[in-house]
Amino acid sequence: MKRRALLGAIGSGSALGVAGCLTRDDGGDEAGDGTLTVVTYESMIDTEDSAGPWLKERFEDEFDAELEWEQLPDGGINHYVQRADRDAEIDADVYLGLNVDDLVRVDDQLEGGALFRELDRDRLERADRVRDEFSLGDPHGRTLTYDMGYISLVYDETEVAEPASLEDLTEPAYEDALLAQNAQKADSGQAFLLWTIDAFGEDGYLDYWQRLEDNGVRVLDGWSESYSGAYMEGERSMVVSYSTDQVYANRFDYDFSRHQVAFPDDQGYANPEGMAIFEGAGDVDLAYDFFDFVLSSEAQAEIATRNVQYPAVADEHVDLDEEFDEYAHTPEEMVSFDYDDLRGDLDGWVEDWAQEFAGQ
């Protein structure tokens, strides 16, 4: 088992200005009726302050088109894998929010990975803006990264000290302190699980989780339930979350003592998010327009600020507020598994974990 470790830090750069309207190729059988249906996760669209409503309004203005959001079903990517396996219709054009593990599940469960189409990068004006190190590593070229998050720990410094290592979380000082998420249901939960597999190996991660359980870890289904619910309501003193937490806390003037960011072993788990076009998309031209729009300077800044994640593009293509640069934290070592590492192993790792620890 090998690990891809990404080293370095992210700064901000100069702005390139607001994205203008791009030219569409409305010819051929890939042009639809001017409506684009985009599947995405709840937090992208659940409030007026989320990135989704802003993206919808601005995209519709620039392209004289209609953008319809569709919330990701409870089954996540598996919902669409199962429909594709049954040759059932998928009434959507774009999936916004793919992780590398989603791609692995698609390819492990569908012969030929027949869910998303290979991208023609020549049709994308801004594809080269995306940082190479943020790529999902898809060998079939179906995805384009649009933002990046780093899984870390968020803790209350008035109740617990910063843990120096993952092993520290099994010590008495952190008894009944940690909230985590279900690796079967939450991206953050699966990322944290993979981080522990990287740290303790395929033969040792379940033993580590047993020590966490013995020390009182609580596993809830989703990130919102664990962070916005249990943690923000003061039920625990530490939660698996994102290293941009203080950007969020600063926006709402929260007490920073409860919004400290910890990188055990000086590490965080890198979790890029990508977008892909469904194989049976009804308006492929408009989907390509949407991809270029999402990578525009203004859209990247809005996604980063509103969704509290790092932009996917290089510094010179986005201008972030000083507050983002000040409060977004980057680990010294960023750990992730690549596509080849996960093929054939991911589902087994998660299922073995879930049999013992899901819903604790």
KAMOQUI-V901907 format. One record per residue. N is the residue number from 1. SS is DSSP state (h for helix, s for strand, l for the rest). PHI is phi in whole degrees, 0 to 359 (NA if undefined). BURIAL is # if it has 9 or more other C-alpha atoms within 8 Angstrom, else .. Layout:
n: [N:N]
ss: [SS:SS]
phi: [PHI:PHI]
burial: [BURIAL:BURIAL]
This chain:
n: [1:2:3:4:5:6:7:8:9:10:11:12:13:14:15:16:17:18:19:20:21:22:23:24:25:26:27:28:29:30:31:32:33:34:35:36:37:38:39:40:41:42:43:44:45:46:47:48:49:50:51:52:53:54:55:56:57:58:59:60:61:62:63:64:65:66:67:68:69:70:71:72:73:74:75:76:77:78:79:80:81:82:83:84:85:86:87:88:89:90:91:92:93:94:95:96:97:98:99:100:101:102:103:104:105:106:107:108:109:110:111:112:113:114:115:116:117:118:119:120:121:122:123:124:125:126:127:128:129:130:131:132:133:134:135:136:137:138:139:140:141:142:143:144:145:146:147:148:149:150:151:152:153:154:155:156:157:158:159:160:161:162:163:164:165:166:167:168:169:170:171:172:173:174:175:176:177:178:179:180:181:182:183:184:185:186:187:188:189:190:191:192:193:194:195:196:197:198:199:200:201:202:203:204:205:206:207:208:209:210:211:212:213:214:215:216:217:218:219:220:221:222:223:224:225:226:227:228:229:230:231:232:233:234:235:236:237:238:239:240:241:242:243:244:245:246:247:248:249:250:251:252:253:254:255:256:257:258:259:260:261:262:263:264:265:266:267:268:269:270:271:272:273:274:275:276:277:278:279:280:281:282:283:284:285:286:287:288:289:290:291:292:293:294:295:296:297:298:299:300:301:302:303:304:305:306:307:308:309:310:311:312:313:314:315:316:317:318:319:320:321:322:323:324:325:326:327:328:329:330:331:332:333:334:335:336:337:338:339:340:341:342:343:344:345:346:347:348:349:350:351:352:353:354:355:356:357:358:359:360]
ss: [l:l:l:s:s:s:s:l:l:l:l:l:l:l:l:l:l:l:l:l:l:l:l:l:l:l:l:l:l:l:l:l:l:l:s:s:s:s:s:s:l:h:h:h:l:l:l:l:l:l:h:h:h:h:h:h:h:h:h:h:h:h:h:l:l:s:s:s:s:s:s:l:l:l:l:l:h:h:h:h:h:h:h:h:h:l:l:l:l:l:l:l:l:s:s:s:s:s:l:h:h:h:h:h:h:h:h:h:h:l:h:h:h:l:l:s:l:l:l:l:h:h:h:l:l:l:h:h:h:s:l:h:h:h:l:l:l:l:l:l:l:l:l:s:s:s:s:s:s:s:s:s:s:s:s:l:l:l:l:l:l:l:l:l:l:l:h:h:h:h:l:h:h:h:l:l:l:s:s:s:s:l:l:l:l:l:h:h:h:h:h:h:h:h:h:h:h:h:h:h:l:l:l:l:h:h:h:h:h:h:h:h:h:h:l:l:l:s:s:s:l:l:h:h:h:h:h:h:h:h:h:l:l:l:l:l:l:s:s:s:s:s:l:l:h:h:h:h:h:h:h:l:l:l:l:h:h:h:l:s:s:s:l:h:h:h:s:s:s:s:s:s:s:s:s:s:s:s:l:l:l:l:l:h:h:h:h:h:h:h:h:h:h:h:l:l:h:h:h:h:h:h:h:h:h:h:h:l:l:s:s:l:s:l:h:h:h:l:l:l:l:h:h:h:h:h:h:l:l:l:l:l:s:s:s:s:l:l:h:h:h:h:l:l:l:h:h:h:h:h:h:h:h:h:h:h:h:l:l:l]
phi: [NA:250:232:259:253:257:249:128:224:243:245:246:227:275:274:252:98:282:291:263:289:267:278:260:262:268:271:84:274:266:272:252:263:85:242:245:258:240:276:206:275:302:292:287:226:280:225:292:276:290:291:306:300:295:300:299:298:289:297:298:295:284:246:49:224:246:250:250:274:232:290:302:296:303:284:61:299:297:302:280:299:294:294:296:294:265:58:275:292:247:271:204:255:227:248:249:130:285:246:299:292:297:297:297:297:302:283:287:255:243:297:77:59:283:230:242:268:295:279:265:295:295:271:245:292:249:301:286:288:291:299:301:287:262:296:282:71:289:291:254:63:263:235:221:285:239:203:214:234:239:288:215:249:245:217:263:289:278:245:222:274:295:286:281:210:296:298:303:293:266:273:304:298:245:299:56:257:266:253:231:242:293:292:276:235:228:302:295:293:291:297:294:300:297:300:290:293:299:284:245:83:298:270:238:290:292:296:298:294:295:293:298:298:298:266:95:302:245:253:252:297:233:295:299:297:279:275:294:270:299:290:293:271:83:285:222:255:204:215:287:207:239:285:267:303:289:298:294:297:294:300:254:57:281:293:293:299:261:228:272:253:242:241:304:60:62:240:218:266:282:226:290:242:235:232:214:257:299:303:261:305:276:220:291:303:291:297:296:301:297:300:296:298:298:269:291:300:293:297:298:293:292:299:299:287:283:263:55:224:286:292:273:272:296:307:290:254:206:239:257:298:301:296:296:299:286:254:274:254:240:290:294:233:253:253:202:263:268:305:295:298:270:303:83:243:303:300:296:300:292:295:298:296:296:301:253:232:295:74:285]
burial: [.:.:#:.:.:#:.:.:.:.:.:#:#:#:#:#:.:.:#:.:.:.:.:.:.:.:.:.:.:#:#:#:.:#:#:#:#:#:#:#:#:.:.:#:#:.:.:#:.:#:#:#:#:#:#:#:.:.:#:#:.:.:.:.:#:#:#:#:#:#:#:#:.:.:.:#:.:#:#:#:#:.:#:#:.:.:.:.:.:.:.:#:#:#:#:#:#:#:#:#:#:#:#:#:#:#:#:#:.:#:.:.:#:#:#:#:#:.:.:.:.:.:.:#:.:#:#:.:#:#:#:.:.:#:#:#:.:#:.:.:.:#:#:#:#:#:#:#:#:#:#:#:#:#:#:#:#:.:.:#:.:.:#:#:#:#:.:#:#:#:#:.:.:#:#:#:#:#:#:#:#:#:#:#:#:#:.:#:#:#:#:#:#:#:#:#:#:#:.:#:#:.:.:#:#:.:.:#:#:.:#:#:#:.:#:#:#:#:#:#:#:#:#:.:#:#:#:#:#:#:#:.:.:.:.:#:#:#:#:#:#:#:#:#:#:#:#:#:#:#:.:.:.:.:.:#:.:#:#:#:#:#:#:#:.:#:#:#:#:#:#:#:#:#:#:#:#:#:.:.:#:#:#:#:#:#:#:#:#:#:#:#:#:#:#:#:#:#:#:#:#:#:#:#:#:#:#:#:#:.:#:#:#:#:#:#:#:#:#:#:.:.:.:#:#:.:#:#:.:#:#:#:#:#:#:#:#:#:#:.:#:#:#:.:.:#:.:.:#:#:#:.:#:#:.:.:#:#:.:.]
